[in-house]
């Protein structure tokens, strides 16, 4: 199923605290584009009865059932691209632009 890293979980908790949305779940959505790439959307939301719920690194994640097939193998991380430029990224083998991590 979907996973998040510890860095992503820490940033999600921090963002929830700053936004005053503590206690709300993080909603993820995914949409496959025509070229096979996947667009990801996220925000804090209250779950509905139809949502799929998972807990990753202590963070409640909700998604509509339609998004599960696109997200089930994905890993969300929070990384620094350049000094001070942090972003959430999704590593997903179902995405046409996916490049596996290099072996160390």
MISETOR-519276 format. One record per residue (C-alpha): z, x, y; residue number from 1; residue in one letter. Coordinates in steps of 0.02 Angstrom, whole numbers, plus 50000, padded with zeros to 5 digits. Each point is the difference from the previous one (the first is absolute). Layout:
BEGIN
R    zz    xx    yy num residu
R     Z     X     Y NUM      a
...
This chain:
BEGIN
R    zz    xx    yy num residu
R 50000 50000 50000   1      x
R 50001 50047 50183   2      x
R 50112 50145 50055   3      x
R 50063 50075 50162   4      x
R 50067 50174 50030   5      x
R 50173 50038 50065   6      x
R 49924 50053 50168   7      x
R 49911 49832 50015   8      x
R 50158 49904 49953   9      x
R 50101 50093 50131  10      x
R 49871 49963 50135  11      x
R 49989 49816 49950  12      x
R 50190 49984 50014  13      x
R 49997 50089 50168  14      x
R 49860 49889 50066  15      x
R 50092 49843 49943  16      x
R 50157 50057 50089  17      x
R 49905 50039 50161  18      x
R 49908 49833 49995  19      x
R 50154 49898 49958  20      x
R 49920 49941 49837  21      x
R 50130 50070 49881  22      x
R 50016 49890 49846  23      x
R 49818 49947 50006  24      x
R 49877 50055 49867  25      x
R 49851 50110 50033  26      x
R 49842 49899 49971  27      x
R 49848 50096 49938  28      x
R 49823 49935 49997  29      x
R 49843 50083 49936  30      x
R 49817 49956 50018  31      x
R 49851 50085 49918  32      x
R 49858 50034 50120  33      x
R 49816 49995 49953  34      x
R 49995 50190 49979  35      x
R 50144 49997 49874  36      x
R 50129 50067 50122  37      x
R 50162 49904 50016  38      x
R 50079 49942 50163  39      x
R 50190 49989 50000  40      x
R 50108 49893 50114  41      x
R 50189 49994 50009  42      x
R 50139 49922 50099  43      x
R 50173 49926 49981  44      x
R 50003 49821 49937  45      x
R 50103 49872 49907  46      x
R 49940 49978 49820  47      x
R 49925 49837 49939  48      x
R 50024 49927 49827  49      x
R 49822 50050 49950  50      x
R 50025 50184 50046  51      x
R 50015 50140 49875  52      x
R 50158 50099 50037  53      x
R 50038 50179 49953  54      x
R 50137 50120 50054  55      x
R 49946 50179 50027  56      x
R 50123 50135 50056  57      x
R 50118 49859 50053  58      x
R 49870 49914 50109  59      x
R 49946 49822 49960  60      x
R 49810 49987 49998  61      x
R 49909 49833 49994  62      x
R 49817 49963 49976  63      x
R 49890 49853 49962  64      x
R 49946 49992 49817  65      x
R 49819 50035 50052  66      x
R 50049 50171 50068  67      x
R 50086 50059 49841  68      x
R 49841 50061 49910  69      x
R 49955 50109 50150  70      x
R 50176 50069 50025  71      x
R 50065 50019 49822  72      x
R 49957 50186 49985  73      x
R 50027 50048 50182  74      x
R 50133 50114 50073  75      x
R 50049 49984 50183  76      x
R 50063 50157 50087  77      x
R 50050 50050 50176  78      x
R 49927 50169 50047  79      x
R 49978 50114 50149  80      x
R 49815 50032 50036  81      x
R 50030 50114 50149  82      x
R 50158 50050 50091  83      x
R 50084 49837 50050  84      x
R 49860 49889 49931  85      x
R 50077 49902 49856  86      x
R 49908 49861 49909  87      x
R 50012 49890 49848  88      x
R 49866 50039 49871  89      x
R 49950 49915 49839  90      x
R 49946 50099 49848  91      x
R 49906 49877 49891  92      x
R 49878 50042 49858  93      x
R 49920 49828 50025  94      x
R 49941 50051 50174  95      x
R 49823 50070 50009  96      x
R 50064 50136 50119  97      x
R 50141 50056 49883  98      x
R 50017 50186 49968  99      x
R 50130 50049 49870 100      x
R 50135 50121 50060 101      x
R 49962 50183 49965 102      x
R 50091 50079 49853 103      x
R 50129 50128 50055 104      x
